[in-house]
């Protein structure tokens, strides 16, 4: 919730004076940088039998200019409660608590203050702020307006199951491959200590703070290397064929709110999905939970994953707490599945209002197709990603590698050795071809103003995809006509309309497998021009207006 009060004198609102810092130090006032994390602990006077159920702690933070931000506090074991908050303005901040148990003087009516300095730190989040939906509602950006390309890796069970040193390796590798997001789930499931997030019975759950304290370190590991955590608070909102809920609505909302309270001040987004075969019932349930948790307070972006079911868009299009949509862009390698991807129900959704970012979820590399039972190769995954990027207003994509997705710790024996002394599957899967090739996608997105692109299928004068969906050529361009991009999956010659070329164009080929650039030459006709690709394989033609 954001309430604007009458403007107060602009004391310490833009830059913190040295004298103020000295005063803060003399009073032992906490100091935190802009977009950093302020954390305050409280000592409850009551030892609740089930703190999640028995008390609610809310905290109002007042900014240097009088804006009020409301956030939830959370129980962290014993009589300890905490609140975490990320200030967005340098200066002097104050806070005041409210507890549903007003007789608990340790939690109720507590006050405090802190000083927020200018932004500082090495990570993208410390320098540019948290990630939000941009003003055009079609892509993401940081709080200071810096564009953010959502290049996600999927490690649903990884944060729970990985040992600390293994998770650090995972984060370092994915950061070196230029991934910007890691998608992982909190519940259900056990962690490295064979513990789960919740305790008790489904109709009255409790929280296991030890479980979450171990997750805290995993999230910090990702943040330190500049990777946003896209967190699934509860992956089984509806998991049975008949739509039976794993937790009642009120208990599921309590768990989701706890996760949001604990991690909302971190570099995060929230990833929710409608699970199970009874999607209609699941949609109604998710609406109730989403409105309860997100509709009336400030929050990090909420991404709703729709799977293959475009009909769900109509159920959630009017839900203002939903900030972005994710969808499955390819389910198999068959021609029918490819046709559905290229001309399916999501193809024109980017045009509809209210606008939202769309994130295509690619099939898992080395995963198995639903009908064909064939594994998705690196080529299959890469084609799906570049197709889907250029067939909507690009905001980003989600990649997943079989082995990392489920954090498979199976150790395969080395060739010729009788003992299993090789690496675990998750480790080897980090270096699958398409995973490494995502670095080229990130570099390409950062080399252009990707957020200005929109689909331009009419740019393609001769569409070989009409004969074979595997040969489909995707094209996108900026409305200013100064930037155009065309993806050729396998044909050796691309024919496009002259209208697709920007004025005085600089034209190059980009190899999405290696990242190498090659000069482009064209054969120009009256209305079209032909560009031969440098070599076999897929290529990206990039055309920019000359200066």
ABEGO torsion letter per residue (X at the ends): XBBBBBBBBBBGAABBBAAAAAAAAAAGBBBBBBGBBBBBBBBBABBBABAAAABBBBBBBBBAAGBBBBBBBBBAEEABBBBBBBBABBEBBBBBBBBABAABAAABGBBBBBBBBBBBEABAAAAAEBBBBBAAGABBBBAAGBBBBBBBBBBAAAAAABBAAAAAAAAAAAAAAGBABBBBBAOBEBBAAGBBABBEBAABBBBBAAAAAAAAAAAAAAAAAGBBBBBBABABABABAAGBBABBAAAAAAAAAAAAAAAAABBBBBBBBBBEABAAAAAAAAAAAAAAAAAABBBBBBBBBAEABAAAAAAAAABAABABBBBBABABABAAAAAAAAABAAAAAAABOBBBBBBBBBBBBGBBBAAAGBBBBAAAAAAAAAAAAAABBBAEBBBBBBGAAAGBABBBBBBGBABBABBBAAAAAAABAAAAAAAAAAAAAAABBAAABBBBAAABABBAAAABAAABBBBBBBAAGABBBBBBAABABBBBBAAABBBGBBBBBBBAAAGBBBBBBBBBBAABBBBBBABBEBBBBBBBBBX
